[in-house]
Amino acid sequence: MTRTQWAAVTAVVLALLFAGAATVVASAGPEPRAETGAGAAPAVDSADAGFARDMSVHHQQAVEMSFVVRDRTEDEEVRRLAYDIANTQANQRGMMLGWLDMWGLPKVVAGVEPMAWMGMPSHGSSHGPSHGSSHGSGQSGPLMPGMATAAQLDELRAASGKRAEIQYLRLMTEHHKGGVHMARGCVDACRPGVERDLAQGMVDAQQSEILLMADLLKKRGAKP
């Protein structure tokens, strides 16, 4: 075979190789996005969307209670804890609402009960009835796990000093227990990615704060 014939054969082989490579790339499509953005947005009734909606409301009440107690006591330990909880949960709430916006999903879905994404109805507060609104929390009707009732929030607003500290620590302990329950539900059911990682972080942090609040209550001669 002449040098010219070899060159022609080589050109044909290279052309076929490049064509094959282009076909593989085209069929593979773009690389999937990582973390929460992977694939299509979650459905409106998915665990991912339900957790983001419900925990945003749950967090809003924790922020509200924390700001209330900071105005009702001069105790630095409790004020520092309240600031940390308010700051952390406000930031986390912003992230979850941002995900809903990114997914093009509503923040409130008419006719969908809280906790439906966990396959269970919402629980009432462990301190009171499981119905009635918690004004300022963004939720009416059945309360999610650990959430304070409107009457309990009014008690906290009316208290001061040590009484306000104890009331806050008790309410927030139950609130955290409910939050841990919900976050574990997301760890089990949400898609792998930043949302599930955030839920696991909530479990770890709130369990630690529950232990801290038990110590603070003990110092004040009170029990959870």
C-alpha positions in Angstrom: 0.0 0.0 0.0 1.4 3.4 -1.0 2.0 6.3 1.4 -1.0 8.1 -0.1 -3.3 5.1 0.4 -2.2 4.8 4.1 -2.9 8.5 4.6 -6.4 8.1 3.2 -7.2 5.0 5.4 -5.9 6.9 8.4 -8.1 9.9 7.7 -11.2 7.7 7.4 -10.4 5.9 10.7 -9.9 9.2 12.5 -13.2 10.5 11.1 -15.1 7.5 12.3 -13.5 7.7 15.8 -14.5 11.4 16.1 -18.0 10.7 14.9 -18.4 7.9 17.4 -17.1 10.1 20.3 -19.6 12.8 19.3 -22.4 10.3 19.3 -21.6 9.1 22.8 -21.4 12.6 24.2 -24.7 13.6 22.5 -26.5 10.6 23.8 -25.1 11.1 27.3 -26.5 14.6 27.5 -25.3 17.3 30.0 -23.8 16.1 33.3 -26.4 15.9 36.1 -26.3 18.7 38.6 -25.2 17.7 42.1 -26.8 18.2 45.4 -30.4 19.4 45.7 -30.5 20.6 42.1 -30.0 17.1 40.7 -32.5 16.1 38.1 -36.0 17.5 37.9 -37.4 19.7 40.7 -39.2 17.6 43.4 -43.0 17.3 43.2 -45.2 19.5 45.3 -46.2 16.5 47.5 -42.7 15.1 47.8 -40.8 14.8 51.1 -38.3 17.4 50.0 -41.0 20.0 49.3 -43.1 19.1 52.4 -40.1 19.3 54.7 -39.1 22.7 53.4 -42.6 24.0 53.8 -43.3 22.6 57.2 -39.9 23.2 58.8 -40.0 26.8 57.6 -43.2 27.3 59.6 -41.8 25.4 62.6 -38.6 27.5 62.5 -40.6 30.7 62.3 -42.1 30.0 65.7 -38.7 29.2 67.3 -37.4 32.5 66.1 -40.5 34.3 67.4 -40.2 32.7 70.9 -36.5 33.5 71.0 -37.0 37.2 70.3 -39.7 37.3 73.0 -37.6 35.9 75.8 -34.6 38.2 74.9 -36.9 41.0 75.8 -38.2 39.4 79.0 -35.0 38.5 80.8 -31.6 39.9 81.6 -30.0 36.5 82.0 -27.0 36.2 79.7 -27.1 32.4 79.3 -30.7 32.3 78.2 -30.3 35.4 76.0 -27.2 33.9 74.3 -29.0 30.7 73.7 -32.1 32.5 72.3 -29.9 34.6 70.0 -28.1 31.5 68.7 -31.5 29.7 68.0 -33.0 32.7 66.4 -30.0 33.4 64.2 -29.5 29.7 63.2 -33.2 29.0 62.5 -33.8 32.2 60.6 -30.9 31.4 58.3 -32.1 27.8 57.8 -35.6 29.0 57.1 -34.3 31.3 54.4 -32.5 28.5 52.8 -35.6 26.3 52.7 -37.8 29.0 51.3 -35.2 29.7 48.7 -35.3 26.0 47.6 -39.0 26.2 47.2 -38.6 29.3 45.0 -35.8 27.6 43.0 -38.1 24.6 42.5 -41.0 26.8 41.4 -43.2 25.4 44.2 -45.6 27.2 46.5 -44.8 27.9 50.1 -48.4 27.1 51.1 -50.5 24.3 49.5 -54.3 24.5 50.2 -55.8 21.2 51.4 -52.5 19.6 52.3 -52.1 18.8 56.0 -48.8 19.5 57.7 -46.7 16.3 58.0 -48.5 14.6 55.1 -45.1 14.2 53.5 -44.2 11.9 56.4 -47.3 9.8 55.8 -48.9 11.0 59.1 -51.2 13.8 60.3 -49.7 16.7 62.3 -49.4 16.2 66.0 -50.7 18.6 68.6 -48.3 20.4 71.0 -47.3 18.1 73.8 -48.2 20.9 76.2 -51.7 21.6 75.0 -54.5 20.8 72.5 -53.7 19.7 69.0 -55.8 22.4 67.5 -56.1 26.2 67.4 -53.8 28.7 65.8 -50.4 29.8 67.0 -50.5 33.4 65.9 -47.3 34.7 64.5 -46.2 31.1 63.6 -47.8 31.1 60.1 -49.8 28.0 60.9 -53.5 27.6 61.8 -55.3 24.4 62.5 -53.4 21.3 63.8 -50.0 22.2 65.1 -46.8 20.3 64.1 -44.8 18.4 66.6 -43.6 20.4 69.6 -45.2 23.7 68.5 -46.6 26.0 71.2 -50.2 27.0 71.3 -51.4 30.6 71.1 -52.1 30.5 74.8 -48.6 29.3 75.6 -47.1 32.1 73.5 -49.3 34.6 75.4 -48.0 33.2 78.7 -44.4 33.6 77.5 -45.1 37.2 76.5 -46.6 38.0 79.9 -43.8 36.4 81.9 -40.5 38.0 82.9 -37.3 37.1 84.6 -36.8 33.6 85.9 -40.4 32.7 85.1 -39.9 33.7 81.4 -36.7 31.8 81.3 -38.3 28.6 82.5 -41.3 29.0 80.2 -39.0 29.5 77.2 -36.7 26.6 78.0 -39.6 24.2 78.5 -41.4 25.3 75.3 -38.2 25.3 73.3 -37.2 21.8 74.6 -40.5 20.4 73.3 -40.2 22.5 70.1 -36.7 21.0 69.4 -38.0 17.5 70.1 -40.6 18.0 67.5 -38.1 19.5 65.1 -35.8 16.5 65.5 -38.6 14.2 64.7 -39.4 16.1 61.5 -35.8 16.4 60.5 -35.3 12.7 60.9 -38.2 12.2 58.6 -36.4 14.2 55.9 -33.1 12.3 56.5 -35.1 9.1 55.8 -37.2 10.3 52.9 -35.6 13.3 51.2 -33.3 13.0 48.2 -29.5 12.8 48.8 -28.1 16.3 48.8 -27.9 19.6 50.7 -31.4 19.4 52.1 -30.9 16.0 53.6 -27.6 17.1 54.9 -29.2 20.2 56.5 -31.8 18.0 58.1 -29.1 15.8 59.7 -27.4 18.9 60.9 -30.7 20.0 62.6 -30.9 16.7 64.3 -27.4 16.9 65.7 -27.6 20.6 66.8 -31.0 20.5 68.3 -30.3 17.3 70.3 -27.2 19.1 71.7 -29.3 22.2 72.6 -31.9 20.0 74.3 -29.2 18.7 76.7 -28.1 22.3 77.3 -31.6 23.5 78.1 -32.0 20.6 80.5 -29.0 21.9 82.4 -30.3 25.5 82.3 -33.7 24.3 83.7 -31.9 22.3 86.5 -30.0 25.5 87.5 -33.3 27.2 87.9 -34.8 24.3 90.0 -37.2 23.3 87.2 -37.7 20.2 85.0 -38.4 20.0 81.3 
